[in-house]
């Protein structure tokens, strides 16, 4: 009897620690970093989705900046589909700039750690459990900085996934 109580308590503690770790990972992935000040490499020119640019020669594309693939992996049952688009961004653009350049419906808040993405295409953090939310990878690797401070280079790929604990 005593052993089953200890095992049950241990399972509850483990589940609580796992939920806390997931919440911390979401916070770090979506909000670390600081908003760049004007003159500190801030991107002043708005990024344009590739779909709106029309057919361009590769030399025109090189002058405009880096071509970046941005994907969003929507959770099961979402009203919007998962998709990938190519965007062209100026040098020094960030993961957040790339997300905004897609033309998708992006909701974000400023925090003490920088931009925090709260919803993409109508799917909001916390909508599928308290620890659910948006996280991103660059070139299939986790990044330990905020989406508004992680800069991109030509050929990079960004994937936003909805994490459900």
TIVO-2410 file (N, C-alpha, C; in nm, 3 decimals):
# residues 165
REC num residu      c1      c2      c3 atome chaine
REC   1      X   0.082  -0.118   0.000     N      A
REC   1      X   0.000   0.000   0.000    CA      A
REC   1      X   0.088   0.125   0.000     C      A
REC   2      X   0.185   0.130   0.093     N      A
REC   2      X   0.273   0.246   0.102    CA      A
REC   2      X   0.350   0.265  -0.028     C      A
REC   3      X   0.394   0.155  -0.089     N      A
REC   3      X   0.471   0.162  -0.213    CA      A
REC   3      X   0.386   0.221  -0.325     C      A
REC   4      X   0.258   0.187  -0.335     N      A
REC   4      X   0.173   0.241  -0.441    CA      A
REC   4      X   0.148   0.390  -0.421     C      A
REC   5      X   0.143   0.436  -0.297     N      A
REC   5      X   0.127   0.580  -0.270    CA      A
REC   5      X   0.253   0.654  -0.313     C      A
REC   6      X   0.370   0.597  -0.282     N      A
REC   6      X   0.496   0.659  -0.320    CA      A
REC   6      X   0.509   0.664  -0.472     C      A
REC   7      X   0.474   0.556  -0.540     N      A
REC   7      X   0.482   0.551  -0.687    CA      A
REC   7      X   0.385   0.652  -0.747     C      A
REC   8      X   0.263   0.660  -0.693     N      A
REC   8      X   0.164   0.755  -0.742    CA      A
REC   8      X   0.212   0.899  -0.722     C      A
REC   9      X   0.268   0.928  -0.607     N      A
REC   9      X   0.320   1.062  -0.580    CA      A
REC   9      X   0.436   1.094  -0.673     C      A
REC  10      X   0.521   0.996  -0.697     N      A
REC  10      X   0.636   1.014  -0.785    CA      A
REC  10      X   0.588   1.043  -0.928     C      A
REC  11      X   0.484   0.973  -0.974     N      A
REC  11      X   0.430   0.996  -1.108    CA      A
REC  11      X   0.372   1.137  -1.119     C      A
REC  12      X   0.301   1.181  -1.017     N      A
REC  12      X   0.244   1.316  -1.019    CA      A
REC  12      X   0.354   1.421  -1.021     C      A
REC  13      X   0.457   1.402  -0.941     N      A
REC  13      X   0.569   1.495  -0.938    CA      A
REC  13      X   0.640   1.498  -1.073     C      A
REC  14      X   0.661   1.381  -1.131     N      A
REC  14      X   0.727   1.373  -1.262    CA      A
REC  14      X   0.646   1.444  -1.369     C      A
REC  15      X   0.514   1.425  -1.369     N      A
REC  15      X   0.427   1.491  -1.466    CA      A
REC  15      X   0.431   1.643  -1.449     C      A
REC  16      X   0.432   1.689  -1.324     N      A
REC  16      X   0.437   1.833  -1.298    CA      A
REC  16      X   0.571   1.891  -1.345     C      A
REC  17      X   0.681   1.821  -1.319     N      A
REC  17      X   0.812   1.868  -1.364    CA      A
REC  17      X   0.822   1.869  -1.515     C      A
REC  18      X   0.765   1.770  -1.582     N      A
REC  18      X   0.765   1.764  -1.727    CA      A
REC  18      X   0.686   1.882  -1.784     C      A
REC  19      X   0.570   1.911  -1.727     N      A
REC  19      X   0.489   2.024  -1.774    CA      A
REC  19      X   0.565   2.155  -1.754     C      A
REC  20      X   0.632   2.169  -1.642     N      A
REC  20      X   0.710   2.290  -1.614    CA      A
REC  20      X   0.826   2.304  -1.714     C      A
REC  21      X   0.894   2.194  -1.743     N      A
REC  21      X   1.004   2.196  -1.839    CA      A
REC  21      X   0.954   2.233  -1.978     C      A
REC  22      X   0.837   2.181  -2.018     N      A
REC  22      X   0.779   2.213  -2.149    CA      A
REC  22      X   0.743   2.361  -2.156     C      A
REC  23      X   0.685   2.413  -2.050     N      A
REC  23      X   0.649   2.555  -2.047    CA      A
REC  23      X   0.774   2.642  -2.057     C      A
REC  24      X   0.880   2.603  -1.987     N      A
REC  24      X   1.005   2.679  -1.993    CA      A
REC  24      X   1.065   2.673  -2.133     C      A
REC  25      X   1.060   2.557  -2.198     N      A
REC  25      X   1.112   2.544  -2.335    CA      A
REC  25      X   1.034   2.632  -2.431     C      A
REC  26      X   0.903   2.637  -2.415     N      A
REC  26      X   0.821   2.724  -2.500    CA      A
REC  26      X   0.857   2.870  -2.478     C      A
REC  27      X   0.875   2.908  -2.354     N      A
REC  27      X   0.908   3.047  -2.324    CA      A
REC  27      X   1.043   3.085  -2.384     C      A
REC  28      X   1.142   2.996  -2.372     N      A
REC  28      X   1.274   3.025  -2.427    CA      A
REC  28      X   1.271   3.027  -2.579     C      A
REC  29      X   1.199   2.936  -2.640     N      A
REC  29      X   1.198   2.927  -2.786    CA      A
REC  29      X   1.123   3.043  -2.850     C      A
REC  30      X   1.023   3.095  -2.783     N      A
REC  30      X   0.941   3.198  -2.845    CA      A
REC  30      X   0.966   3.339  -2.799     C      A
REC  31      X   1.050   3.359  -2.696     N      A
REC  31      X   1.055   3.497  -2.646    CA      A
REC  31      X   1.192   3.547  -2.603     C      A
REC  32      X   1.298   3.474  -2.616     N      A
REC  32      X   1.428   3.524  -2.572    CA      A
REC  32      X   1.480   3.630  -2.668     C      A
REC  33      X   1.575   3.708  -2.623     N      A
REC  33      X   1.635   3.809  -2.710    CA      A
REC  33      X   1.580   3.947  -2.680     C      A
REC  34      X   1.634   4.044  -2.749     N      A
REC  34      X   1.590   4.182  -2.728    CA      A
REC  34      X   1.557   4.246  -2.861     C      A
REC  35      X   1.469   4.342  -2.859     N      A
REC  35      X   1.431   4.416  -2.978    CA      A
REC  35      X   1.550   4.502  -3.019     C      A
REC  36      X   1.599   4.492  -3.145     N      A
REC  36      X   1.714   4.574  -3.183    CA      A
REC  36      X   1.674   4.721  -3.194     C      A
REC  37      X   1.764   4.808  -3.151     N      A
REC  37      X   1.740   4.951  -3.161    CA      A
REC  37      X   1.776   4.999  -3.300     C      A
REC  38      X   1.719   5.110  -3.342     N      A
REC  38      X   1.751   5.165  -3.474    CA      A
REC  38      X   1.901   5.190  -3.480     C      A
REC  39      X   1.961   5.149  -3.591     N      A
REC  39      X   2.104   5.165  -3.607    CA      A
REC  39      X   2.184   5.047  -3.556     C      A
REC  40      X   2.120   4.953  -3.488     N      A
REC  40      X   2.188   4.834  -3.438    CA      A
REC  40      X   2.157   4.713  -3.525     C      A
REC  41      X   2.142   4.731  -3.654     N      A
REC  41      X   2.112   4.620  -3.742    CA      A
REC  41      X   1.963   4.595  -3.754     C      A
REC  42      X   1.880   4.688  -3.708     N      A
REC  42      X   1.736   4.671  -3.720    CA      A
REC  42      X   1.699   4.669  -3.867     C      A
REC  43      X   1.604   4.587  -3.901     N      A
REC  43      X   1.560   4.574  -4.039    CA      A
REC  43      X   1.449   4.676  -4.061     C      A
REC  44      X   1.478   4.780  -4.142     N      A
REC  44      X   1.381   4.885  -4.167    CA      A
REC  44      X   1.291   4.853  -4.285     C      A
REC  45      X   1.344   4.784  -4.385     N      A
REC  45      X   1.265   4.755  -4.505    CA      A
REC  45      X   1.172   4.638  -4.478     C      A
REC  46      X   1.045   4.650  -4.515     N      A
REC  46      X   0.954   4.538  -4.494    CA      A
REC  46      X   0.988   4.423  -4.587     C      A
REC  47      X   0.973   4.301  -4.537     N      A
REC  47      X   0.997   4.183  -4.619    CA      A
REC  47      X   0.875   4.158  -4.706     C      A
REC  48      X   0.896   4.102  -4.823     N      A
REC  48      X   0.787   4.077  -4.917    CA      A
REC  48      X   0.775   3.929  -4.943     C      A
REC  49      X   0.654   3.871  -4.931     N      A
REC  49      X   0.637   3.730  -4.962    CA      A
REC  49      X   0.676   3.702  -5.106     C      A
REC  50      X   0.736   3.586  -5.130     N      A
REC  50      X   0.779   3.549  -5.263    CA      A
REC  50      X   0.661   3.544  -5.359     C      A
REC  51      X   0.545   3.505  -5.310     N      A
REC  51      X   0.428   3.494  -5.397    CA      A
REC  51      X   0.388   3.630  -5.454     C      A
REC  52      X   0.416   3.740  -5.382     N      A
REC  52      X   0.380   3.873  -5.429    CA      A
REC  52      X   0.485   3.934  -5.520     C      A
REC  53      X   0.603   3.875  -5.526     N      A
REC  53      X   0.712   3.934  -5.602    CA      A
REC  53      X   0.703   3.904  -5.751     C      A
REC  54      X   0.631   3.800  -5.786     N      A
REC  54      X   0.621   3.762  -5.927    CA      A
REC  54      X   0.751   3.699  -5.974     C      A
REC  55      X   0.763   3.681  -6.105     N      A
REC  55      X   0.882   3.619  -6.162    CA      A
REC  55      X   0.995   3.721  -6.163     C      A
REC  56      X   1.105   3.686  -6.105     N      A
REC  56      X   1.222   3.773  -6.101    CA      A
REC  56      X   1.343   3.694  -6.145     C      A
REC  57      X   1.442   3.762  -6.198     N      A
REC  57      X   1.565   3.694  -6.232    CA      A
REC  57      X   1.642   3.667  -6.104     C      A
REC  58      X   1.736   3.573  -6.109     N      A
REC  58      X   1.811   3.540  -5.989    CA      A
REC  58      X   1.899   3.656  -5.946     C      A
REC  59      X   1.943   3.742  -6.039     N      A
REC  59      X   2.024   3.857  -5.998    CA      A
REC  59      X   1.938   3.958  -5.921     C      A
REC  60      X   1.811   3.977  -5.961     N      A
REC  60      X   1.721   4.064  -5.884    CA      A
REC  60      X   1.702   4.008  -5.745     C      A
REC  61      X   1.684   3.878  -5.733     N      A
REC  61      X   1.663   3.813  -5.605    CA      A
REC  61      X   1.785   3.831  -5.515     C      A
REC  62      X   1.905   3.821  -5.572     N      A
REC  62      X   2.027   3.836  -5.492    CA      A
REC  62      X   2.038   3.978  -5.438     C      A
REC  63      X   1.995   4.079  -5.519     N      A
REC  63      X   2.002   4.217  -5.473    CA      A
REC  63      X   1.905   4.242  -5.358     C      A
REC  64      X   1.790   4.174  -5.357     N      A
REC  64      X   1.689   4.197  -5.255    CA      A
REC  64      X   1.725   4.130  -5.123     C      A
REC  65      X   1.803   4.027  -5.124     N      A
REC  65      X   1.841   3.962  -4.999    CA      A
REC  65      X   1.830   3.812  -5.006     C      A
REC  66      X   1.819   3.753  -4.889     N      A
REC  66      X   1.822   3.608  -4.874    CA      A
REC  66      X   1.686   3.546  -4.904     C      A
REC  67      X   1.688   3.432  -4.972     N      A
REC  67      X   1.567   3.353  -4.993    CA      A
REC  67      X   1.559   3.251  -4.880     C      A
REC  68      X   1.448   3.254  -4.807     N      A
REC  68      X   1.430   3.171  -4.688    CA      A
REC  68      X   1.302   3.089  -4.703     C      A
REC  69      X   1.307   2.961  -4.671     N      A
REC  69      X   1.187   2.877  -4.668    CA      A
REC  69      X   1.129   2.882  -4.528     C      A
REC  70      X   1.000   2.918  -4.518     N      A
REC  70      X   0.933   2.925  -4.389    CA      A
REC  70      X   0.816   2.828  -4.391     C      A
REC  71      X   0.812   2.738  -4.293     N      A
REC  71      X   0.705   2.638  -4.283    CA      A
REC  71      X   0.628   2.656  -4.154     C      A
REC  72      X   0.503   2.619  -4.159     N      A
REC  72      X   0.423   2.614  -4.038    CA      A
REC  72      X   0.355   2.477  -4.036     C      A
REC  73      X   0.375   2.404  -3.926     N      A
REC  73      X   0.315   2.272  -3.908    CA      A
REC  73      X   0.198   2.289  -3.812     C      A
REC  74      X   0.077   2.291  -3.868     N      A
REC  74      X  -0.043   2.313  -3.788    CA      A
REC  74      X  -0.080   2.185  -3.713     C      A
REC  75      X  -0.137   2.199  -3.595     N      A
REC  75      X  -0.180   2.081  -3.520    CA      A
REC  75      X  -0.304   2.018  -3.585     C      A
REC  76      X  -0.328   1.893  -3.552     N      A
REC  76      X  -0.445   1.822  -3.602    CA      A
REC  76      X  -0.573   1.897  -3.566     C      A
REC  77      X  -0.663   1.910  -3.661     N      A
REC  77      X  -0.791   1.974  -3.636    CA      A
REC  77      X  -0.789   2.125  -3.651     C      A
REC  78      X  -0.676   2.184  -3.691     N      A
REC  78      X  -0.669   2.330  -3.709    CA      A
REC  78      X  -0.746   2.369  -3.834     C      A
REC  79      X  -0.798   2.491  -3.835     N      A
REC  79      X  -0.873   2.542  -3.950    CA      A
REC  79      X  -0.782   2.578  -4.067     C      A
REC  80      X  -0.655   2.598  -4.042     N      A
REC  80      X  -0.559   2.635  -4.147    CA      A
REC  80      X  -0.468   2.516  -4.176     C      A
REC  81      X  -0.424   2.501  -4.303     N      A
REC  81      X  -0.337   2.389  -4.338    CA      A
REC  81      X  -0.190   2.416  -4.304     C      A
REC  82      X  -0.112   2.309  -4.292     N      A
REC  82      X   0.033   2.323  -4.283    CA      A
REC  82      X   0.082   2.364  -4.422     C      A
REC  83      X   0.181   2.450  -4.427     N      A
REC  83      X   0.232   2.491  -4.557    CA      A
REC  83      X   0.373   2.548  -4.545     C      A
REC  84      X   0.438   2.562  -4.662     N      A
REC  84      X   0.571   2.620  -4.671    CA      A
REC  84      X   0.571   2.725  -4.780     C      A
REC  85      X   0.633   2.839  -4.754     N      A
REC  85      X   0.649   2.944  -4.855    CA      A
REC  85      X   0.793   2.991  -4.856     C      A
REC  86      X   0.836   3.042  -4.970     N      A
REC  86      X   0.968   3.104  -4.983    CA      A
REC  86      X   0.949   3.255  -4.972     C      A
REC  87      X   1.030   3.318  -4.890     N      A
REC  87      X   1.026   3.463  -4.877    CA      A
REC  87      X   1.165   3.519  -4.905     C      A
REC  88      X   1.170   3.642  -4.952     N      A
REC  88      X   1.297   3.708  -4.976    CA      A
REC  88      X   1.311   3.818  -4.872     C      A
REC  89      X   1.421   3.816  -4.801     N      A
REC  89      X   1.442   3.909  -4.690    CA      A
REC  89      X   1.575   3.982  -4.705     C      A
REC  90      X   1.581   4.105  -4.654     N      A
REC  90      X   1.709   4.176  -4.656    CA      A
REC  90      X   1.809   4.113  -4.558     C      A
REC  91      X   1.935   4.143  -4.580     N      A
REC  91      X   2.040   4.093  -4.491    CA      A
REC  91      X   2.012   4.137  -4.348     C      A
REC  92      X   2.034   4.048  -4.253     N      A
REC  92      X   2.012   4.080  -4.112    CA      A
REC  92      X   1.870   4.053  -4.064     C      A
REC  93      X   1.785   4.001  -4.151     N      A
REC  93      X   1.647   3.972  -4.112    CA      A
REC  93      X   1.643   3.857  -4.011     C      A
REC  94      X   1.538   3.857  -3.930     N      A
REC  94      X   1.525   3.758  -3.822    CA      A
REC  94      X   1.418   3.654  -3.855     C      A
REC  95      X   1.410   3.554  -3.769     N      A
REC  95      X   1.306   3.451  -3.781    CA      A
REC  95      X   1.168   3.515  -3.774     C      A
REC  96      X   1.152   3.615  -3.688     N      A
REC  96      X   1.023   3.682  -3.678    CA      A
REC  96      X   0.991   3.760  -3.805     C      A
REC  97      X   1.092   3.825  -3.864     N      A
REC  97      X   1.072   3.895  -3.991    CA      A
REC  97      X   1.025   3.797  -4.099     C      A
REC  98      X   1.086   3.679  -4.102     N      A
REC  98      X   1.049   3.578  -4.201    CA      A
REC  98      X   0.905   3.531  -4.180     C      A
REC  99      X   0.866   3.512  -4.055     N      A
REC  99      X   0.729   3.470  -4.026    CA      A
REC  99      X   0.629   3.576  -4.072     C      A
REC 100      X   0.657   3.701  -4.042     N      A
REC 100      X   0.567   3.809  -4.086    CA      A
REC 100      X   0.562   3.821  -4.238     C      A
REC 101      X   0.673   3.793  -4.306     N      A
REC 101      X   0.680   3.806  -4.451    CA      A
REC 101      X   0.594   3.702  -4.523     C      A
REC 102      X   0.554   3.598  -4.453     N      A
REC 102      X   0.471   3.495  -4.516    CA      A
REC 102      X   0.331   3.545  -4.549     C      A
REC 103      X   0.287   3.648  -4.479     N      A
REC 103      X   0.151   3.696  -4.498    CA      A
REC 103      X   0.050   3.621  -4.413     C      A
REC 104      X   0.097   3.526  -4.333     N      A
REC 104      X   0.007   3.452  -4.245    CA      A
REC 104      X  -0.041   3.544  -4.133     C      A
REC 105      X  -0.151   3.505  -4.070     N      A
REC 105      X  -0.204   3.580  -3.956    CA      A
REC 105      X  -0.118   3.547  -3.834     C      A
REC 106      X  -0.033   3.641  -3.794     N      A
REC 106      X   0.061   3.621  -3.683    CA      A
REC 106      X   0.025   3.716  -3.570     C      A
REC 107      X   0.011   3.660  -3.451     N      A
REC 107      X  -0.011   3.740  -3.330    CA      A
REC 107      X   0.114   3.727  -3.244     C      A
REC 108      X   0.164   3.840  -3.194     N      A
REC 108      X   0.284   3.837  -3.110    CA      A
REC 108      X   0.274   3.948  -3.007     C      A
REC 109      X   0.344   3.928  -2.898     N      A
REC 109      X   0.349   4.027  -2.791    CA      A
REC 109      X   0.495   4.059  -2.761     C      A
REC 110      X   0.519   4.181  -2.720     N      A
REC 110      X   0.651   4.218  -2.670    CA      A
REC 110      X   0.661   4.171  -2.526     C      A
REC 111      X   0.776   4.120  -2.489     N      A
REC 111      X   0.798   4.077  -2.351    CA      A
REC 111      X   0.935   4.127  -2.308     C      A
REC 112      X   0.970   4.101  -2.185     N      A
REC 112      X   1.102   4.139  -2.135    CA      A
REC 112      X   1.213   4.067  -2.212     C      A
REC 113      X   1.178   3.960  -2.282     N      A
REC 113      X   1.277   3.878  -2.353    CA      A
REC 113      X   1.269   3.899  -2.504     C      A
REC 114      X   1.186   3.990  -2.552     N      A
REC 114      X   1.170   4.013  -2.696    CA      A
REC 114      X   1.031   3.971  -2.741     C      A
REC 115      X   1.018   3.947  -2.871     N      A
REC 115      X   0.889   3.907  -2.928    CA      A
REC 115      X   0.853   3.765  -2.884     C      A
REC 116      X   0.725   3.747  -2.855     N      A
REC 116      X   0.672   3.617  -2.816    CA      A
REC 116      X   0.552   3.589  -2.906     C      A
REC 117      X   0.564   3.489  -2.993     N      A
REC 117      X   0.457   3.454  -3.086    CA      A
REC 117      X   0.348   3.383  -3.008     C      A
REC 118      X   0.227   3.440  -3.011     N      A
REC 118      X   0.115   3.386  -2.934    CA      A
REC 118      X   0.015   3.310  -3.019     C      A
REC 119      X   0.013   3.333  -3.152     N      A
REC 119      X  -0.079   3.261  -3.240    CA      A
REC 119      X  -0.032   3.273  -3.384     C      A
REC 120      X  -0.057   3.167  -3.460     N      A
REC 120      X  -0.032   3.166  -3.604    CA      A
REC 120      X  -0.156   3.108  -3.670     C      A
REC 121      X  -0.209   3.181  -3.768     N      A
REC 121      X  -0.327   3.137  -3.844    CA      A
REC 121      X  -0.441   3.089  -3.755     C      A
REC 122      X  -0.464   3.161  -3.647     N      A
REC 122      X  -0.578   3.132  -3.560    CA      A
REC 122      X  -0.553   3.027  -3.454     C      A
REC 123      X  -0.437   2.964  -3.451     N      A
REC 123      X  -0.406   2.864  -3.349    CA      A
REC 123      X  -0.321   2.933  -3.242     C      A
REC 124      X  -0.379   2.945  -3.122     N      A
REC 124      X  -0.317   3.023  -3.015    CA      A
REC 124      X  -0.248   2.934  -2.911     C      A
REC 125      X  -0.144   2.989  -2.850     N      A
REC 125      X  -0.078   2.921  -2.738    CA      A
REC 125      X  -0.183   2.890  -2.632     C      A
REC 126      X  -0.173   2.773  -2.572     N      A
REC 126      X  -0.265   2.733  -2.467    CA      A
REC 126      X  -0.397   2.678  -2.517     C      A
REC 127      X  -0.420   2.677  -2.647     N      A
REC 127      X  -0.549   2.631  -2.702    CA      A
REC 127      X  -0.565   2.479  -2.695     C      A
REC 128      X  -0.456   2.406  -2.676     N      A
REC 128      X  -0.464   2.260  -2.667    CA      A
REC 128      X  -0.393   2.212  -2.540     C      A
REC 129      X  -0.419   2.280  -2.432     N      A
REC 129      X  -0.357   2.248  -2.304    CA      A
REC 129      X  -0.270   2.363  -2.259     C      A
REC 130      X  -0.254   2.373  -2.130     N      A
REC 130      X  -0.180   2.485  -2.071    CA      A
REC 130      X  -0.039   2.499  -2.125     C      A
REC 131      X   0.027   2.387  -2.155     N      A
REC 131      X   0.167   2.392  -2.200    CA      A
REC 131      X   0.180   2.387  -2.352     C      A
REC 132      X   0.071   2.409  -2.427     N      A
REC 132      X   0.080   2.406  -2.572    CA      A
REC 132      X   0.118   2.544  -2.625     C      A
REC 133      X   0.193   2.544  -2.736     N      A
REC 133      X   0.232   2.671  -2.794    CA      A
REC 133      X   0.328   2.654  -2.911     C      A
REC 134      X   0.365   2.767  -2.970     N      A
REC 134      X   0.448   2.769  -3.089    CA      A
REC 134      X   0.597   2.769  -3.055     C      A
REC 135      X   0.672   2.683  -3.125     N      A
REC 135      X   0.817   2.678  -3.115    CA      A
REC 135      X   0.873   2.677  -3.258     C      A
REC 136      X   1.000   2.713  -3.273     N      A
REC 136      X   1.058   2.714  -3.407    CA      A
REC 136      X   1.195   2.648  -3.408     C      A
REC 137      X   1.233   2.602  -3.528     N      A
REC 137      X   1.368   2.551  -3.553    CA      A
REC 137      X   1.422   2.624  -3.675     C      A
REC 138      X   1.554   2.632  -3.685     N      A
REC 138      X   1.621   2.686  -3.802    CA      A
REC 138      X   1.710   2.575  -3.855     C      A
REC 139      X   1.690   2.539  -3.980     N      A
REC 139      X   1.765   2.430  -4.043    CA      A
REC 139      X   1.753   2.301  -3.961     C      A
REC 140      X   1.633   2.274  -3.912     N      A
REC 140      X   1.599   2.154  -3.833    CA      A
REC 140      X   1.672   2.145  -3.700     C      A
REC 141      X   1.719   2.256  -3.647     N      A
REC 141      X   1.786   2.257  -3.517    CA      A
REC 141      X   1.720   2.358  -3.425     C      A
REC 142      X   1.706   2.319  -3.297     N      A
REC 142      X   1.651   2.412  -3.199    CA      A
REC 142      X   1.746   2.529  -3.181     C      A
REC 143      X   1.689   2.645  -3.160     N      A
REC 143      X   1.767   2.767  -3.142    CA      A
REC 143      X   1.740   2.819  -3.001     C      A
REC 144      X   1.844   2.857  -2.932     N      A
REC 144      X   1.829   2.904  -2.795    CA      A
REC 144      X   1.833   3.056  -2.787     C      A
REC 145      X   1.768   3.121  -2.883     N      A
REC 145      X   1.751   3.266  -2.878    CA      A
REC 145      X   1.613   3.298  -2.932     C      A
REC 146      X   1.570   3.419  -2.910     N      A
REC 146      X   1.436   3.459  -2.949    CA      A
REC 146      X   1.419   3.475  -3.099     C      A
REC 147      X   1.293   3.467  -3.142     N      A
REC 147      X   1.263   3.475  -3.285    CA      A
REC 147      X   1.296   3.612  -3.343     C      A
REC 148      X   1.299   3.715  -3.260     N      A
REC 148      X   1.331   3.849  -3.311    CA      A
REC 148      X   1.478   3.884  -3.296     C      A
REC 149      X   1.559   3.791  -3.251     N      A
REC 149      X   1.704   3.815  -3.242    CA      A
REC 149      X   1.784   3.712  -3.319     C      A
REC 150      X   1.721   3.604  -3.363     N      A
REC 150      X   1.789   3.500  -3.441    CA      A
REC 150      X   1.792   3.542  -3.588     C      A
REC 151      X   1.910   3.579  -3.640     N      A
REC 151      X   1.921   3.624  -3.778    CA      A
REC 151      X   1.937   3.507  -3.874     C      A
REC 152      X   1.894   3.530  -3.997     N      A
REC 152      X   1.893   3.425  -4.098    CA      A
REC 152      X   1.989   3.458  -4.212     C      A
REC 153      X   2.028   3.354  -4.286     N      A
REC 153      X   2.114   3.369  -4.403    CA      A
REC 153      X   2.047   3.303  -4.522     C      A
REC 154      X   2.091   3.337  -4.641     N      A
REC 154      X   2.035   3.278  -4.763    CA      A
REC 154      X   2.038   3.126  -4.754     C      A
REC 155      X   1.928   3.065  -4.792     N      A
REC 155      X   1.919   2.919  -4.792    CA      A
REC 155      X   1.871   2.858  -4.662     C      A
REC 156      X   1.858   2.937  -4.556     N      A
REC 156      X   1.808   2.884  -4.429    CA      A
REC 156      X   1.662   2.843  -4.443     C      A
REC 157      X   1.621   2.752  -4.356     N      A
REC 157      X   1.480   2.715  -4.350    CA      A
REC 157      X   1.434   2.728  -4.205     C      A
REC 158      X   1.312   2.779  -4.189     N      A
REC 158      X   1.253   2.799  -4.057    CA      A
REC 158      X   1.126   2.717  -4.051     C      A
REC 159      X   1.107   2.643  -3.942     N      A
REC 159      X   0.983   2.571  -3.925    CA      A
REC 159      X   0.922   2.607  -3.790     C      A
REC 160      X   0.797   2.650  -3.793     N      A
REC 160      X   0.718   2.677  -3.673    CA      A
REC 160      X   0.628   2.557  -3.652     C      A
REC 161      X   0.634   2.499  -3.533     N      A
REC 161      X   0.553   2.382  -3.497    CA      A
REC 161      X   0.474   2.414  -3.372     C      A
REC 162      X   0.353   2.357  -3.365     N      A
REC 162      X   0.270   2.376  -3.247    CA      A
REC 162      X   0.297   2.261  -3.152     C      A
REC 163      X   0.354   2.292  -3.035     N      A
REC 163      X   0.392   2.192  -2.937    CA      A
REC 163      X   0.274   2.164  -2.843     C      A
REC 164      X   0.242   2.037  -2.824     N      A
REC 164      X   0.136   1.998  -2.731    CA      A
REC 164      X   0.196   1.900  -2.632     C      A
REC 165      X   0.190   1.934  -2.503     N      A
REC 165      X   0.248   1.848  -2.400    CA      A
REC 165      X   0.151   1.739  -2.360     C      A
***
